[in-house]
């Protein structure tokens, strides 16, 4: 089974990487871009029977820094 | 309107970052993790009327290195 985890900076946390991308896109003439936030996506290949709670524990302990980041889990 | 872009290493391209995460999860006792691939997610806030073709052009020109990375676009 597979899980996809998104780790994004929380709203209100400054995202200099996203800001740099927005600036670069503007400089390249893509003037329809109003905002950019960049995060991580982690695709996990898991043994059958792994629960969402176990993936959440991985996020809390390793994958995300929950002080400044939030995560979303999609289990397939 | 919003678009979410995923940029992942192509299959077959070594992913040392994902491998490091897999190793760390294993060392922490998460023994159900069989594989990890890590990529980027870019959330774009776009002016109304932006087309998927325009977002694809942003991917080709800036967001992805198409020699080693593939991208997926989800337009909302």
Backbone of each chain as nested JSON, in Angstrom:
{
  "chains": [
    {"id": "A", "residues": [
      {"number": 1, "name": "UNK", "atoms": {"N": [0.836, -1.195, 0.0], "CA": [0.0, 0.0, 0.0], "C": [0.88, 1.259, 0.0]}},
      {"number": 2, "name": "UNK", "atoms": {"N": [0.253, 2.347, -0.385], "CA": [1.015, 3.586, -0.495], "C": [0.376, 4.689, 0.35]}},
      {"number": 3, "name": "UNK", "atoms": {"N": [1.198, 5.613, 0.774], "CA": [0.688, 6.827, 1.419], "C": [1.444, 8.004, 0.832]}},
      {"number": 4, "name": "UNK", "atoms": {"N": [0.731, 9.096, 0.655], "CA": [1.375, 10.346, 0.229], "C": [1.202, 11.356, 1.355]}},
      {"number": 5, "name": "UNK", "atoms": {"N": [2.308, 11.926, 1.784], "CA": [2.289, 12.916, 2.863], "C": [2.725, 14.262, 2.293]}},
      {"number": 6, "name": "UNK", "atoms": {"N": [1.931, 15.293, 2.55], "CA": [2.319, 16.664, 2.21], "C": [2.743, 17.377, 3.483]}},
      {"number": 7, "name": "UNK", "atoms": {"N": [3.881, 18.023, 3.435], "CA": [4.346, 18.828, 4.57], "C": [4.495, 20.26, 4.073]}},
      {"number": 8, "name": "UNK", "atoms": {"N": [3.681, 21.154, 4.64], "CA": [3.679, 22.56, 4.215], "C": [3.94, 23.443, 5.426]}},
      {"number": 9, "name": "UNK", "atoms": {"N": [4.559, 24.582, 5.192], "CA": [4.688, 25.565, 6.267], "C": [3.296, 26.021, 6.684]}},
      {"number": 10, "name": "UNK", "atoms": {"N": [3.108, 26.242, 7.988], "CA": [1.822, 26.727, 8.469], "C": [1.549, 28.122, 7.919]}},
      {"number": 11, "name": "UNK", "atoms": {"N": [0.265, 28.444, 7.822], "CA": [-0.127, 29.788, 7.401], "C": [0.497, 30.806, 8.354]}},
      {"number": 12, "name": "UNK", "atoms": {"N": [1.071, 31.83, 7.801], "CA": [1.669, 32.874, 8.629], "C": [3.169, 32.7, 8.806]}},
      {"number": 13, "name": "UNK", "atoms": {"N": [3.668, 31.487, 8.538], "CA": [5.118, 31.279, 8.602], "C": [5.709, 31.728, 7.27]}},
      {"number": 14, "name": "UNK", "atoms": {"N": [6.715, 32.561, 7.339], "CA": [7.349, 33.093, 6.135], "C": [7.938, 31.954, 5.303]}},
      {"number": 15, "name": "UNK", "atoms": {"N": [7.724, 32.003, 3.981], "CA": [8.188, 30.947, 3.087], "C": [9.133, 31.576, 2.051]}},
      {"number": 16, "name": "UNK", "atoms": {"N": [10.409, 31.751, 2.403], "CA": [11.329, 32.439, 1.483], "C": [11.537, 31.673, 0.173]}},
      {"number": 17, "name": "UNK", "atoms": {"N": [11.452, 30.345, 0.241], "CA": [11.632, 29.528, -0.961], "C": [10.472, 29.777, -1.939]}},
      {"number": 18, "name": "UNK", "atoms": {"N": [9.252, 29.764, -1.412], "CA": [8.094, 30.054, -2.253], "C": [8.142, 31.47, -2.801]}},
      {"number": 19, "name": "UNK", "atoms": {"N": [8.605, 32.392, -1.961], "CA": [8.7, 33.794, -2.369], "C": [9.715, 33.947, -3.511]}},
      {"number": 20, "name": "UNK", "atoms": {"N": [10.816, 33.203, -3.416], "CA": [11.837, 33.238, -4.471], "C": [11.279, 32.698, -5.784]}},
      {"number": 21, "name": "UNK", "atoms": {"N": [10.476, 31.637, -5.697], "CA": [9.862, 31.074, -6.902], "C": [8.883, 32.078, -7.509]}},
      {"number": 22, "name": "UNK", "atoms": {"N": [8.083, 32.719, -6.655], "CA": [7.11, 33.71, -7.148], "C": [7.833, 34.848, -7.87]}},
      {"number": 23, "name": "UNK", "atoms": {"N": [8.921, 35.302, -7.27], "CA": [9.692, 36.393, -7.853], "C": [10.287, 35.974, -9.198]}},
      {"number": 24, "name": "UNK", "atoms": {"N": [10.839, 34.771, -9.237], "CA": [11.458, 34.287, -10.481], "C": [10.413, 34.137, -11.583]}},
      {"number": 25, "name": "UNK", "atoms": {"N": [9.23, 33.599, -11.23], "CA": [8.171, 33.444, -12.239], "C": [7.748, 34.809, -12.778]}},
      {"number": 26, "name": "UNK", "atoms": {"N": [7.617, 35.792, -11.875], "CA": [7.262, 37.146, -12.309], "C": [8.302, 37.719, -13.259]}},
      {"number": 27, "name": "UNK", "atoms": {"N": [9.569, 37.521, -12.913], "CA": [10.658, 38.045, -13.744], "C": [10.69, 37.381, -15.116]}},
      {"number": 28, "name": "UNK", "atoms": {"N": [10.154, 36.147, -15.19], "CA": [10.121, 35.426, -16.467], "C": [8.865, 35.774, -17.271]}},
      {"number": 29, "name": "UNK", "atoms": {"N": [8.026, 36.638, -16.748], "CA": [6.857, 37.082, -17.502], "C": [5.558, 36.383, -17.148]}},
      {"number": 30, "name": "UNK", "atoms": {"N": [5.603, 35.473, -16.159], "CA": [4.365, 34.803, -15.731], "C": [3.659, 35.724, -14.723]}},
      {"number": 31, "name": "UNK", "atoms": {"N": [2.906, 36.683, -15.258], "CA": [2.355, 37.729, -14.391], "C": [1.012, 37.345, -13.772]}},
      {"number": 32, "name": "UNK", "atoms": {"N": [0.538, 36.118, -14.021], "CA": [-0.717, 35.683, -13.411], "C": [-0.502, 34.974, -12.074]}},
      {"number": 33, "name": "UNK", "atoms": {"N": [0.756, 34.898, -11.639], "CA": [1.051, 34.187, -10.392], "C": [0.974, 35.17, -9.231]}},
      {"number": 34, "name": "UNK", "atoms": {"N": [0.04, 34.921, -8.318], "CA": [-0.199, 35.861, -7.222], "C": [0.425, 35.413, -5.91]}},
      {"number": 35, "name": "UNK", "atoms": {"N": [0.713, 34.139, -5.806], "CA": [1.325, 33.644, -4.571], "C": [1.866, 32.244, -4.778]}},
      {"number": 36, "name": "UNK", "atoms": {"N": [2.924, 31.924, -4.06], "CA": [3.527, 30.594, -4.157], "C": [3.907, 30.135, -2.754]}},
      {"number": 37, "name": "UNK", "atoms": {"N": [3.534, 28.902, -2.422], "CA": [4.001, 28.269, -1.184], "C": [4.644, 26.952, -1.599]}},
      {"number": 38, "name": "UNK", "atoms": {"N": [5.825, 26.707, -1.075], "CA": [6.502, 25.46, -1.441], "C": [6.62, 24.546, -0.233]}},
      {"number": 39, "name": "UNK", "atoms": {"N": [6.41, 23.275, -0.464], "CA": [6.525, 22.29, 0.616], "C": [7.148, 21.004, 0.112]}},
      {"number": 40, "name": "UNK", "atoms": {"N": [7.045, 19.987, 0.949], "CA": [7.603, 18.686, 0.615], "C": [6.486, 17.688, 0.387]}},
      {"number": 41, "name": "UNK", "atoms": {"N": [6.73, 16.736, -0.503], "CA": [5.822, 15.602, -0.634], "C": [6.648, 14.341, -0.436]}},
      {"number": 42, "name": "UNK", "atoms": {"N": [6.119, 13.439, 0.381], "CA": [6.841, 12.212, 0.698], "C": [5.931, 11.037, 0.353]}},
      {"number": 43, "name": "UNK", "atoms": {"N": [6.363, 10.232, -0.617], "CA": [5.599, 9.05, -1.008], "C": [6.169, 7.848, -0.274]}},
      {"number": 44, "name": "UNK", "atoms": {"N": [5.301, 7.179, 0.496], "CA": [5.73, 6.036, 1.295], "C": [5.168, 4.763, 0.707]}},
      {"number": 45, "name": "UNK", "atoms": {"N": [6.014, 3.761, 0.565], "CA": [5.582, 2.404, 0.212], "C": [5.54, 1.624, 1.527]}},
      {"number": 46, "name": "UNK", "atoms": {"N": [4.33, 1.149, 1.892], "CA": [4.137, 0.588, 3.231], "C": [3.663, -0.859, 3.164]}},
      {"number": 47, "name": "UNK", "atoms": {"N": [3.993, -1.605, 4.201], "CA": [3.476, -2.964, 4.326], "C": [1.953, -2.903, 4.477]}},
      {"number": 48, "name": "UNK", "atoms": {"N": [1.268, -3.921, 3.973], "CA": [-0.189, -3.972, 4.104], "C": [-0.579, -3.882, 5.573]}},
      {"number": 49, "name": "UNK", "atoms": {"N": [-1.636, -3.162, 5.857], "CA": [-2.143, -3.09, 7.222], "C": [-1.6, -1.918, 8.016]}},
      {"number": 50, "name": "UNK", "atoms": {"N": [-0.724, -1.127, 7.412], "CA": [-0.247, 0.066, 8.117], "C": [-1.414, 1.039, 8.275]}},
      {"number": 51, "name": "UNK", "atoms": {"N": [-1.545, 1.609, 9.439], "CA": [-2.68, 2.5, 9.692], "C": [-2.285, 3.961, 9.508]}},
      {"number": 52, "name": "UNK", "atoms": {"N": [-3.311, 4.795, 9.338], "CA": [-3.064, 6.229, 9.226], "C": [-2.432, 6.76, 10.513]}},
      {"number": 53, "name": "UNK", "atoms": {"N": [-2.794, 6.167, 11.657], "CA": [-2.219, 6.616, 12.934], "C": [-0.708, 6.387, 12.951]}},
      {"number": 54, "name": "UNK", "atoms": {"N": [-0.261, 5.278, 12.347], "CA": [1.183, 5.018, 12.309], "C": [1.896, 6.045, 11.423]}},
      {"number": 55, "name": "UNK", "atoms": {"N": [1.254, 6.383, 10.303], "CA": [1.861, 7.391, 9.421], "C": [1.883, 8.748, 10.122]}},
      {"number": 56, "name": "UNK", "atoms": {"N": [0.82, 9.06, 10.868], "CA": [0.783, 10.32, 11.612], "C": [1.915, 10.363, 12.635]}},
      {"number": 57, "name": "UNK", "atoms": {"N": [2.205, 9.211, 13.243], "CA": [3.309, 9.163, 14.213], "C": [4.649, 9.442, 13.517]}},
      {"number": 58, "name": "UNK", "atoms": {"N": [4.813, 8.896, 12.301], "CA": [6.04, 9.178, 11.528], "C": [6.165, 10.681, 11.261]}},
      {"number": 59, "name": "UNK", "atoms": {"N": [5.021, 11.31, 10.94], "CA": [5.027, 12.747, 10.663], "C": [5.425, 13.525, 11.913]}},
      {"number": 60, "name": "UNK", "atoms": {"N": [4.812, 13.167, 13.037], "CA": [5.063, 13.894, 14.285], "C": [6.515, 13.751, 14.722]}},
      {"number": 61, "name": "UNK", "atoms": {"N": [7.069, 12.545, 14.514], "CA": [8.403, 12.271, 15.059], "C": [9.541, 12.611, 14.1]}},
      {"number": 62, "name": "UNK", "atoms": {"N": [9.269, 12.555, 12.789], "CA": [10.385, 12.759, 11.857], "C": [10.052, 13.66, 10.669]}},
      {"number": 63, "name": "UNK", "atoms": {"N": [8.923, 13.406, 10.008], "CA": [8.734, 14.003, 8.683], "C": [8.423, 15.495, 8.721]}},
      {"number": 64, "name": "UNK", "atoms": {"N": [7.739, 15.923, 9.766], "CA": [7.366, 17.335, 9.846], "C": [7.911, 17.954, 11.126]}},
      {"number": 65, "name": "UNK", "atoms": {"N": [8.218, 19.212, 11.057], "CA": [8.518, 20.004, 12.249], "C": [7.224, 20.717, 12.614]}},
      {"number": 66, "name": "UNK", "atoms": {"N": [6.495, 20.131, 13.568], "CA": [5.12, 20.585, 13.807], "C": [5.052, 21.959, 14.469]}},
      {"number": 67, "name": "UNK", "atoms": {"N": [6.193, 22.511, 14.845], "CA": [6.181, 23.886, 15.352], "C": [5.826, 24.85, 14.211]}},
      {"number": 68, "name": "UNK", "atoms": {"N": [6.378, 24.582, 13.041], "CA": [6.161, 25.511, 11.924], "C": [5.487, 24.855, 10.715]}},
      {"number": 69, "name": "UNK", "atoms": {"N": [5.354, 23.528, 10.737], "CA": [4.796, 22.839, 9.564], "C": [3.542, 22.049, 9.933]}},
      {"number": 70, "name": "UNK", "atoms": {"N": [2.647, 21.932, 8.946], "CA": [1.49, 21.05, 9.089], "C": [1.614, 19.952, 8.045]}},
      {"number": 71, "name": "UNK", "atoms": {"N": [0.924, 18.848, 8.29], "CA": [1.014, 17.742, 7.333], "C": [-0.371, 17.204, 7.011]}},
      {"number": 72, "name": "UNK", "atoms": {"N": [-0.474, 16.628, 5.81], "CA": [-1.709, 15.971, 5.372], "C": [-1.318, 14.577, 4.905]}},
      {"number": 73, "name": "UNK", "atoms": {"N": [-2.134, 13.592, 5.254], "CA": [-1.854, 12.2, 4.882], "C": [-2.943, 11.703, 3.947]}},
      {"number": 74, "name": "UNK", "atoms": {"N": [-2.548, 11.165, 2.802], "CA": [-3.498, 10.491, 1.903], "C": [-3.086, 9.032, 1.811]}},
      {"number": 75, "name": "UNK", "atoms": {"N": [-3.921, 8.153, 2.331], "CA": [-3.633, 6.718, 2.259], "C": [-4.346, 6.138, 1.045]}},
      {"number": 76, "name": "UNK", "atoms": {"N": [-3.631, 5.342, 0.25], "CA": [-4.262, 4.63, -0.881], "C": [-4.526, 3.181, -0.474]}}
    ]},
    {"id": "B", "residues": [
      {"number": 1, "name": "UNK", "atoms": {"N": [-7.876, 31.394, -8.365], "CA": [-7.806, 29.944, -8.55], "C": [-6.461, 29.415, -8.067]}},
      {"number": 2, "name": "UNK", "atoms": {"N": [-6.442, 28.125, -7.823], "CA": [-5.232, 27.519, -7.27], "C": [-4.751, 26.369, -8.147]}},
      {"number": 3, "name": "UNK", "atoms": {"N": [-3.467, 26.129, -8.12], "CA": [-2.915, 24.932, -8.753], "C": [-1.923, 24.314, -7.785]}},
      {"number": 4, "name": "UNK", "atoms": {"N": [-1.898, 23.005, -7.756], "CA": [-0.888, 22.293, -6.964], "C": [-0.017, 21.508, -7.937]}},
      {"number": 5, "name": "UNK", "atoms": {"N": [1.28, 21.713, -7.827], "CA": [2.231, 21.029, -8.707], "C": [3.094, 20.101, -7.853]}},
      {"number": 6, "name": "UNK", "atoms": {"N": [3.177, 18.851, -8.264], "CA": [4.103, 17.906, -7.634], "C": [5.302, 17.718, -8.543]}},
      {"number": 7, "name": "UNK", "atoms": {"N": [6.488, 17.819, -7.994], "CA": [7.715, 17.561, -8.75], "C": [8.436, 16.414, -8.064]}},
      {"number": 8, "name": "UNK", "atoms": {"N": [8.547, 15.295, -8.787], "CA": [9.175, 14.09, -8.221], "C": [10.327, 13.669, -9.12]}},
      {"number": 9, "name": "UNK", "atoms": {"N": [11.323, 13.036, -8.52], "CA": [12.385, 12.441, -9.326], "C": [11.788, 11.335, -10.184]}},
      {"number": 10, "name": "UNK", "atoms": {"N": [12.266, 11.223, -11.424], "CA": [11.781, 10.161, -12.299], "C": [12.164, 8.796, -11.74]}},
      {"number": 11, "name": "UNK", "atoms": {"N": [11.353, 7.788, -12.099], "CA": [11.663, 6.427, -11.691], "C": [13.056, 6.067, -12.201]}},
      {"number": 12, "name": "UNK", "atoms": {"N": [13.846, 5.481, -11.337], "CA": [15.183, 5.071, -11.753], "C": [16.254, 6.068, -11.361]}},
      {"number": 13, "name": "UNK", "atoms": {"N": [15.833, 7.307, -11.07], "CA": [16.803, 8.301, -10.603], "C": [16.975, 8.112, -9.097]}},
      {"number": 14, "name": "UNK", "atoms": {"N": [18.215, 7.98, -8.666], "CA": [18.519, 7.762, -7.252], "C": [17.99, 8.916, -6.41]}},
      {"number": 15, "name": "UNK", "atoms": {"N": [17.35, 8.599, -5.282], "CA": [16.755, 9.61, -4.419], "C": [17.396, 9.51, -3.037]}},
      {"number": 16, "name": "UNK", "atoms": {"N": [18.561, 10.113, -2.849], "CA": [19.265, 9.963, -1.569], "C": [18.493, 10.542, -0.386]}},
      {"number": 17, "name": "UNK", "atoms": {"N": [17.707, 11.586, -0.641], "CA": [16.925, 12.199, 0.427], "C": [15.847, 11.216, 0.919]}},
      {"number": 18, "name": "UNK", "atoms": {"N": [15.14, 10.614, -0.047], "CA": [14.127, 9.62, 0.308], "C": [14.751, 8.422, 1.0]}},
      {"number": 19, "name": "UNK", "atoms": {"N": [15.925, 8.049, 0.535], "CA": [16.619, 6.889, 1.12], "C": [17.021, 7.195, 2.568]}},
      {"number": 20, "name": "UNK", "atoms": {"N": [17.445, 8.427, 2.812], "CA": [17.819, 8.837, 4.181], "C": [16.597, 8.802, 5.1]}},
      {"number": 21, "name": "UNK", "atoms": {"N": [15.443, 9.24, 4.571], "CA": [14.217, 9.208, 5.376], "C": [13.831, 7.755, 5.679]}},
      {"number": 22, "name": "UNK", "atoms": {"N": [13.924, 6.89, 4.673], "CA": [13.589, 5.475, 4.876], "C": [14.476, 4.869, 5.959]}},
      {"number": 23, "name": "UNK", "atoms": {"N": [15.763, 5.164, 5.881], "CA": [16.717, 4.633, 6.844], "C": [16.411, 5.139, 8.252]}},
      {"number": 24, "name": "UNK", "atoms": {"N": [16.113, 6.434, 8.35], "CA": [15.824, 7.025, 9.664], "C": [14.548, 6.426, 10.254]}},
      {"number": 25, "name": "UNK", "atoms": {"N": [13.521, 6.245, 9.418], "CA": [12.265, 5.654, 9.915], "C": [12.519, 4.234, 10.414]}},
      {"number": 26, "name": "UNK", "atoms": {"N": [13.32, 3.472, 9.649], "CA": [13.663, 2.1, 10.066], "C": [14.378, 2.102, 11.409]}},
      {"number": 27, "name": "UNK", "atoms": {"N": [15.328, 3.018, 11.567], "CA": [16.102, 3.1, 12.815], "C": [15.219, 3.495, 13.992]}},
      {"number": 28, "name": "UNK", "atoms": {"N": [14.105, 4.191, 13.7], "CA": [13.193, 4.597, 14.775], "C": [12.149, 3.527, 15.069]}},
      {"number": 29, "name": "UNK", "atoms": {"N": [12.23, 2.386, 14.393], "CA": [11.329, 1.284, 14.685], "C": [10.128, 1.176, 13.761]}},
      {"number": 30, "name": "UNK", "atoms": {"N": [10.032, 2.063, 12.77], "CA": [8.919, 1.966, 11.811], "C": [9.305, 0.943, 10.741]}},
      {"number": 31, "name": "UNK", "atoms": {"N": [9.065, -0.341, 11.056], "CA": [9.584, -1.392, 10.179], "C": [8.623, -1.758, 9.044]}},
      {"number": 32, "name": "UNK", "atoms": {"N": [7.501, -1.048, 8.952], "CA": [6.558, -1.323, 7.857], "C": [6.832, -0.459, 6.628]}},
      {"number": 33, "name": "UNK", "atoms": {"N": [7.861, 0.367, 6.691], "CA": [8.169, 1.27, 5.582], "C": [9.107, 0.574, 4.605]}},
      {"number": 34, "name": "UNK", "atoms": {"N": [8.635, 0.381, 3.385], "CA": [9.407, -0.388, 2.407], "C": [10.122, 0.493, 1.391]}},
      {"number": 35, "name": "UNK", "atoms": {"N": [9.65, 1.693, 1.239], "CA": [10.304, 2.592, 0.294], "C": [9.827, 4.016, 0.496]}},
      {"number": 36, "name": "UNK", "atoms": {"N": [10.691, 4.962, 0.221], "CA": [10.346, 6.379, 0.371], "C": [10.908, 7.147, -0.827]}},
      {"number": 37, "name": "UNK", "atoms": {"N": [10.07, 7.988, -1.417], "CA": [10.537, 8.931, -2.441], "C": [10.11, 10.305, -1.982]}},
      {"number": 38, "name": "UNK", "atoms": {"N": [11.03, 11.243, -2.036], "CA": [10.681, 12.59, -1.598], "C": [10.724, 13.562, -2.767]}},
      {"number": 39, "name": "UNK", "atoms": {"N": [9.772, 14.445, -2.804], "CA": [9.729, 15.45, -3.857], "C": [9.262, 16.785, -3.32]}},
      {"number": 40, "name": "UNK", "atoms": {"N": [8.939, 17.667, -4.255], "CA": [8.495, 19.015, -3.893], "C": [7.03, 19.179, -4.238]}},
      {"number": 41, "name": "UNK", "atoms": {"N": [6.345, 19.987, -3.457], "CA": [4.987, 20.385, -3.814], "C": [4.952, 21.907, -3.842]}},
      {"number": 42, "name": "UNK", "atoms": {"N": [4.384, 22.447, -4.893], "CA": [4.338, 23.897, -5.076], "C": [2.883, 24.309, -5.251]}},
      {"number": 43, "name": "UNK", "atoms": {"N": [2.375, 25.083, -4.304], "CA": [1.001, 25.587, -4.381], "C": [1.027, 26.976, -4.988]}},
      {"number": 44, "name": "UNK", "atoms": {"N": [0.319, 27.125, -6.094], "CA": [0.293, 28.4, -6.812], "C": [-1.071, 29.052, -6.651]}},
      {"number": 45, "name": "UNK", "atoms": {"N": [-1.065, 30.322, -6.314], "CA": [-2.277, 31.147, -6.328], "C": [-2.245, 31.908, -7.647]}},
      {"number": 46, "name": "UNK", "atoms": {"N": [-3.25, 31.674, -8.495], "CA": [-3.193, 32.187, -9.866], "C": [-4.375, 33.092, -10.171]}},
      {"number": 47, "name": "UNK", "atoms": {"N": [-4.158, 34.03, -11.091], "CA": [-5.259, 34.867, -11.568], "C": [-6.276, 33.973, -12.287]}},
      {"number": 48, "name": "UNK", "atoms": {"N": [-7.55, 34.35, -12.194], "CA": [-8.605, 33.596, -12.891], "C": [-8.271, 33.496, -14.376]}},
      {"number": 49, "name": "UNK", "atoms": {"N": [-8.534, 32.343, -14.95], "CA": [-8.334, 32.182, -16.384], "C": [-6.976, 31.627, -16.762]}},
      {"number": 50, "name": "UNK", "atoms": {"N": [-6.125, 31.394, -15.779], "CA": [-4.835, 30.775, -16.094], "C": [-5.086, 29.331, -16.555]}},
      {"number": 51, "name": "UNK", "atoms": {"N": [-4.417, 28.936, -17.619], "CA": [-4.659, 27.606, -18.169], "C": [-3.616, 26.612, -17.669]}},
      {"number": 52, "name": "UNK", "atoms": {"N": [-3.969, 25.329, -17.803], "CA": [-3.033, 24.276, -17.415], "C": [-1.769, 24.355, -18.277]}},
      {"number": 53, "name": "UNK", "atoms": {"N": [-1.935, 24.787, -19.537], "CA": [-0.773, 24.903, -20.433], "C": [0.221, 25.935, -19.903]}},
      {"number": 54, "name": "UNK", "atoms": {"N": [-0.309, 27.016, -19.321], "CA": [0.595, 28.037, -18.76], "C": [1.35, 27.492, -17.548]}},
      {"number": 55, "name": "UNK", "atoms": {"N": [0.647, 26.718, -16.715], "CA": [1.318, 26.13, -15.55], "C": [2.37, 25.115, -16.017]}},
      {"number": 56, "name": "UNK", "atoms": {"N": [2.035, 24.357, -17.071], "CA": [3.003, 23.392, -17.618], "C": [4.255, 24.114, -18.116]}},
      {"number": 57, "name": "UNK", "atoms": {"N": [4.052, 25.301, -18.7], "CA": [5.203, 26.08, -19.175], "C": [6.08, 26.522, -17.991]}},
      {"number": 58, "name": "UNK", "atoms": {"N": [5.43, 26.907, -16.885], "CA": [6.198, 27.266, -15.669], "C": [7.025, 26.075, -15.186]}},
      {"number": 59, "name": "UNK", "atoms": {"N": [6.406, 24.883, -15.247], "CA": [7.122, 23.664, -14.821], "C": [8.319, 23.405, -15.717]}},
      {"number": 60, "name": "UNK", "atoms": {"N": [8.098, 23.499, -17.025], "CA": [9.167, 23.196, -17.984], "C": [10.322, 24.182, -17.847]}},
      {"number": 61, "name": "UNK", "atoms": {"N": [9.974, 25.459, -17.593], "CA": [11.005, 26.505, -17.607], "C": [11.66, 26.741, -16.249]}},
      {"number": 62, "name": "UNK", "atoms": {"N": [10.938, 26.469, -15.165], "CA": [11.517, 26.809, -13.859], "C": [11.328, 25.745, -12.782]}},
      {"number": 63, "name": "UNK", "atoms": {"N": [10.093, 25.24, -12.646], "CA": [9.793, 24.487, -11.425], "C": [10.414, 23.094, -11.395]}},
      {"number": 64, "name": "UNK", "atoms": {"N": [10.56, 22.479, -12.569], "CA": [11.108, 21.119, -12.605], "C": [12.344, 21.071, -13.498]}},
      {"number": 65, "name": "UNK", "atoms": {"N": [13.254, 20.21, -13.142], "CA": [14.374, 19.886, -14.029], "C": [13.962, 18.623, -14.782]}},
      {"number": 66, "name": "UNK", "atoms": {"N": [13.46, 18.811, -15.992], "CA": [12.804, 17.694, -16.686], "C": [13.781, 16.611, -17.159]}},
      {"number": 67, "name": "UNK", "atoms": {"N": [15.065, 16.849, -16.991], "CA": [16.02, 15.769, -17.286], "C": [15.863, 14.644, -16.261]}},
      {"number": 68, "name": "UNK", "atoms": {"N": [15.674, 15.032, -15.006], "CA": [15.604, 14.015, -13.945], "C": [14.28, 14.025, -13.178]}},
      {"number": 69, "name": "UNK", "atoms": {"N": [13.442, 15.032, -13.425], "CA": [12.202, 15.142, -12.651], "C": [10.972, 15.13, -13.565]}},
      {"number": 70, "name": "UNK", "atoms": {"N": [9.884, 14.608, -13.017], "CA": [8.601, 14.693, -13.706], "C": [7.679, 15.547, -12.836]}},
      {"number": 71, "name": "UNK", "atoms": {"N": [6.639, 16.097, -13.464], "CA": [5.718, 16.929, -12.694], "C": [4.279, 16.55, -12.995]}},
      {"number": 72, "name": "UNK", "atoms": {"N": [3.408, 16.813, -12.01], "CA": [1.962, 16.611, -12.157], "C": [1.289, 17.908, -11.744]}},
      {"number": 73, "name": "UNK", "atoms": {"N": [0.277, 18.295, -12.513], "CA": [-0.442, 19.541, -12.23], "C": [-1.884, 19.215, -11.852]}},
      {"number": 74, "name": "UNK", "atoms": {"N": [-2.335, 19.742, -10.715], "CA": [-3.752, 19.653, -10.337], "C": [-4.3, 21.068, -10.273]}},
      {"number": 75, "name": "UNK", "atoms": {"N": [-5.206, 21.374, -11.193], "CA": [-5.841, 22.702, -11.187], "C": [-7.153, 22.628, -10.42]}},
      {"number": 76, "name": "UNK", "atoms": {"N": [-7.364, 23.573, -9.507], "CA": [-8.664, 23.66, -8.807], "C": [-9.481, 24.769, -9.456]}}
    ]}
  ]
}
